[in-house]
Amino acid sequence: MDCIFCGRDPYHYEDVGVCSVAVAVNCCETMCALVQGDKKAKQILRLRQRGTPRSVSRANKIWYDGFYEGPIADKEQRKYWANVASTA
């Protein structure tokens, strides 16, 4: 499963002898907030799942204003979100 916000695997896995088990969310700040039940993160998720260009743009604005602490999305992230918006 990939993170719906940054496209990476959101979990930290520990080896328990037989297999690896997901033990913690170790991803972007937005995914951690979503798991904790943050209202802004839920709103961003809801808007991105609609898939319309307007709702995705609004979700990105909320994300950049409230959570994102790095440079503007790099080429790989823009490609990821373009694919998500086109398949929704």
N, C-alpha and C positions, 0 to 999 in steps of 0.2 A: 504494500500500500504506500502511495506517495502522499506527502503533505499537500493539501489543497491550496496552500499559500505559497510555499517556496519550491515545491516539486521534489523534495528530498524525502528519504525514509524518516519518519518522525520519532521512531522508537529507539531506545537503547536496549540492546540484547545482552543477556547474561547466559553463559553456558552452565547448564545444570547437570551435566554428565551425559544425558541421553540426547538432549536437543538444546537449542537456544530459546529462551523465553523473553518476551518483551516485558521489561520491568519498569521503564520510565519513559515519559515523553521528553525527548532531548532534541528539540527542533527549534524553529523560529519562535519568537516571542508571541506571535499571533496564535500559533497552534497551541502553545502552552496556555494562553488565555482562553482559547475555545474549550479546551479540556476542563478548565476550572470554571467554566460557565459565564464568562464575561459577555455582557450584552453587546458591546461594540463588535467583538469577534463574531458573534452569532449573526449580527446584522450584515457584516461583510460576507460571511458565508452565504447567507440567504440571497444577497444581491448578486454574487458571482454565480450562483447556481441558476439564476434566471437566464443568464446567457445573452441578454440583449446588450448591445454596445453601450447604451445609456446606463444600465444598471451596473455593468462591469466597470465603467468609467467612474461612477459614483462610489463603488466599493473601493476602487484604487485610491480615490481621493481620501476617503475615511482612513484607509490603511496607511497611506503616506503621512497623514496628519497625526494619527494616533499611535501607530506601532512601529513603523519602519524606521530603523536607525542607520541604514547604510546608504550607499550611493543609489541613485535611481536604477531601477531594474536593468540588469545587464541583458545582452542579446539573447542568452539562453532562457532567461525568465520571461522575456517578452514573447519569445517563440512558444514557450509552454502555455502562457495565458491566451495567446491567439488560438492555439489548438483547443484549449478548454472551452473558449467562447464559441468556436465553430462547431464543436461536437455537442454542445448543450441543446 
